Amino acid sequence: MRLNTTRWLTSASVVGCWLLTSLHGLAANQLPLSIETLAQKADAVVHGLVIGKSCSRDSGGRLFTEVKLRVSETWLGDGPGKNLAIVHGGGVLGELKSHSSFQPQYRVGETVVAFVVFNSRGEAVTLGLNQGMFHVWKDKNSGLILVRNPFHGAAVKTNAAALKKYTADSSPLLTLARLKRRVKGALR
């Protein structure tokens, strides 16, 4: 009887360790959100230019970054006006650095589309971490205005073969106009 109990405890320990390892792996990955889900959960969706970025400490000593956007167009929500400040945890302040690979990487001078929610202090926060921010650029070969985030849109610059295969519905390429249509369509 003692042998069976030992085997059972050993098996249970192995299964328990496997489950903990599996759950840890799941926590380290993001579950993709569709563009429609992002639009439905967002308080606002804006298209604009990153004009500033600064890092500070909160009252608890934690680093946070404030990103300033010059809004060129509001696709969803009450217009935040000409400028919108978006906050997120982490940043670089002197020698101190704090970041998460899932935080959006806003760069001054870059055009973006941001899906935001407003926290209890009324501050805009990017929805779904890096999923709620789309980089916008103009493809030099085609002239198309393209967008991407970690799950939507082409992650690399296009080439002639990719452009020949481009169709509005089946391409990994995602144009700014198509993203806007999907956001607006999600609200019907």
C-alpha angles and dihedrals in degrees: 000000000000091000092055092050091051092050091048092050091047091049091046091050092050092048091046092051090047091051093049091049091048093049091048089053091051092050091053092057130069123232109228117247118209119237088246092054091049090051094048093050097042123099089204139003116203137179115210154122124277103236101169147007131191136173127216141160124254124222089275092054095252119141119243133174128220116205119197119211127191100216115222096173138008112212098178138016134016109326109259089210127242095323135036127191115211121192131201137167121266133022141147121291113171107302093346119098129180126167147144124219087229095058115103114255106225113186124199109250094025124120114228144169111226128196105201142180125198118239126217090277091054093252120142114243124186109254116237092007109255091001091070095060123071122194112225125207141155115243108232094211100049105019089232117146102230133189136195144175127178092286108025131056131016113308094206134052114274127252133201093266092053091049092052088055092047116125123160094243108036109034127104083224113098119197124208089241092052092049089051091050091050092050092049091043092053091062097058 
